[in-house]
């Protein structure tokens, strides 16, 4: 598939200034680490966590990608019970050793628990990619979700201070209700405005690539209300591959 992108369709913010760490607002559900097992019909959450810890004893990834089911069921290793777009995965991460730290149904607070309990320990990745937050929509406010995502970035940086971080904005959802702006837009705007002084982090919002010219979601790129299909993964994978090449240059 030949992919053509408009340079104006993607927002990426790479900062070369202060190396500050985002302030974390305690006491929120989005910033309080906790386990979950909401996707137990498909996989066992604690078991996958244990598999990640074991994987880190024998593998040395250059890149780790942290996220929810959109990442978990994309492809790669440690393998999930299903892989929705393994060819797009291979294209996105061609030439680098990559580890999939996606967990179906994860929210920001679940990623915090996983990092706090060792999933970034014992390895030395050059780049950490983070894509989380969509499962917090409908439960938390835009401010709370942004706080949770920032807390994930801050903890990842503390665990791996020499790694660069690529933060992806929350993707559009096919089940979003018009009119815009929707909560994902507001969260992404908060993230972009708050991360302007963090030298170790690059923020990219690829959401426009999954929308029509009028701003509505391109349903042809989604398999359901939340997850992109193979064509959507091709688009996301190409942009992630592009950022990997820039950040690991």
Secondary structure, 3 states (H helix, E strand, C coil): CCCCCCHHHCEEEECCCCECCCCCCCCCHHHCCCCCCCCCCCCCHHHHHHHHHHHHHHCCCCEEEEECHHHHCCCCCCCCCCCCCHHHHHHHCCCCCEEEEECCCCCHHHHHHHHHCCCCCCCCCCEEEEECCHHHECCECHHHHHHHHHHHHHHHHHHCCCCEEEEECCCCCCCCCCCCCCHHHHHHHHHHHHCCCECCEEEEECHHHHECCCCCECHHHECCCCCECHHHHHHHHHHHHHHHHHHCC
